[in-house]
Amino acid sequence: MKNRADSMLADLKRAGLKLTPQRIAIVREIADDLTHPTAQALFERLRTTFPTMSFATVYNTLDALAGCGLMGKLALGPDSRAVRFDPNTEVHHHAVCDGCGSVVDIPVETDEPAVLPLAATLKGFRVLREERTYRGLCDRCSRS
């Protein structure tokens, strides 16, 4: 059985994207990273190995992965300019620490959206998915 990085690379190739050494490194770096990193964070991590790689290469690769459905993009607040990327494509919610900014996945028992008053309020609106974000303080931030 292939690991997540190999599956993502195969899907990128099927989508018609060339598998350059930089793209391969980006995919391998994020495939099992559940910290929901930003493109900037990944760029900083990979810069020592690929000093000539641009930030645009990192962002465009992550954006392509999201466009192929291989990753989620998260904007976790109204003033949040930095998009975070999530390699977990299973249905799940997020808990965000307002102290340190950490993000943790919360598994969901069903992929069916909850019955929302919104669907009844907006005529013709059909709920396709539900995403919840719980905000608070992680254990470490609560103790300090």
C-alpha positions in Angstrom: 0.0 0.0 0.0 1.3 3.5 -0.9 1.8 6.1 1.7 0.0 9.4 1.6 2.9 11.3 -0.1 3.2 8.7 -2.9 -0.6 8.8 -3.5 -0.6 12.6 -3.6 2.3 12.5 -6.1 0.5 10.0 -8.3 -2.6 12.1 -8.2 -0.7 15.3 -9.1 0.9 13.4 -12.1 -2.6 12.2 -13.2 -3.7 15.9 -13.0 -1.0 16.7 -15.6 1.5 18.4 -13.3 5.2 17.7 -13.8 6.8 16.1 -10.7 9.8 18.3 -10.2 12.2 17.7 -7.3 10.8 20.8 -5.6 7.2 19.6 -5.9 8.2 16.2 -4.7 9.9 17.7 -1.7 6.8 19.9 -0.9 4.5 17.0 -1.1 6.7 14.8 1.1 7.0 17.7 3.6 3.3 18.2 4.0 1.7 14.8 3.4 1.7 13.7 7.0 2.0 17.1 8.6 -1.2 17.6 10.7 -0.1 21.0 12.0 -1.9 22.8 9.2 1.1 24.8 8.1 1.1 27.9 5.9 2.9 28.1 2.6 5.4 30.4 4.3 6.1 27.8 7.1 6.8 25.1 4.5 8.9 27.5 2.4 11.1 28.2 5.5 11.5 24.5 6.2 12.5 23.6 2.7 14.7 26.7 2.0 17.9 25.0 3.3 17.4 22.0 1.0 16.2 24.0 -2.0 17.8 27.5 -1.6 16.7 28.5 -5.2 13.1 27.5 -4.7 10.7 30.4 -4.7 7.8 31.0 -2.3 5.5 31.0 -5.4 6.6 27.4 -6.2 5.5 26.3 -2.7 2.2 28.2 -2.7 1.3 27.1 -6.3 2.1 23.5 -5.5 -0.1 23.6 -2.4 -2.8 25.4 -4.3 -2.7 22.7 -7.0 -3.0 20.0 -4.4 -6.0 21.7 -2.9 -7.5 22.2 -6.4 -7.2 18.4 -7.0 -9.0 17.7 -3.7 -5.8 16.3 -2.1 -5.7 18.9 0.6 -7.8 21.5 2.3 -7.3 25.2 2.5 -8.2 26.9 5.8 -8.6 30.6 6.6 -9.2 30.4 10.3 -10.3 33.9 11.1 -11.8 37.1 9.6 -8.5 38.8 9.7 -6.4 35.8 8.8 -4.5 36.5 5.7 -2.3 33.4 5.8 -4.1 30.3 4.4 -3.2 27.1 6.2 -3.1 23.8 4.3 -4.5 20.5 5.6 -3.5 17.2 4.1 -6.3 15.4 6.0 -9.0 14.9 3.4 -11.3 13.0 5.8 -14.4 14.9 7.0 -13.4 16.6 10.2 -13.6 19.8 12.2 -10.9 22.0 13.8 -10.0 23.3 17.2 -7.9 26.4 17.1 -5.9 27.8 20.0 -6.2 31.5 20.3 -3.0 31.6 22.4 -0.4 29.9 20.2 -2.3 29.4 17.0 -2.1 25.6 17.0 -4.8 23.7 15.0 -6.0 20.2 15.9 -8.2 18.0 13.8 -11.5 16.7 15.4 -12.9 13.6 13.8 -16.5 13.6 12.7 -18.7 10.5 12.9 -20.6 11.2 9.7 -20.0 13.1 6.5 -23.6 14.2 6.4 -24.1 17.9 7.3 -26.2 18.6 10.4 -29.7 19.9 9.7 -29.1 23.6 9.7 -31.7 26.4 10.0 -29.6 28.1 7.3 -30.8 25.7 4.6 -34.4 26.5 5.5 -33.8 30.2 5.7 -32.1 30.6 2.3 -34.5 29.4 -0.3 -32.8 26.9 -2.6 -29.6 26.7 -0.5 -28.3 23.1 -0.3 -25.7 22.3 2.3 -22.9 20.3 0.8 -20.5 20.1 3.7 -20.2 21.5 7.2 -17.0 22.8 8.7 -16.8 23.8 12.3 -14.0 25.7 14.0 -13.8 25.6 17.7 -11.8 28.4 19.3 -10.2 28.5 22.7 -7.0 27.7 24.5 -5.0 24.5 24.2 -3.8 22.8 27.4 -0.4 24.4 27.3 -1.8 27.9 26.8 -4.5 27.3 29.5 -1.8 26.5 32.1 0.4 29.6 31.3 
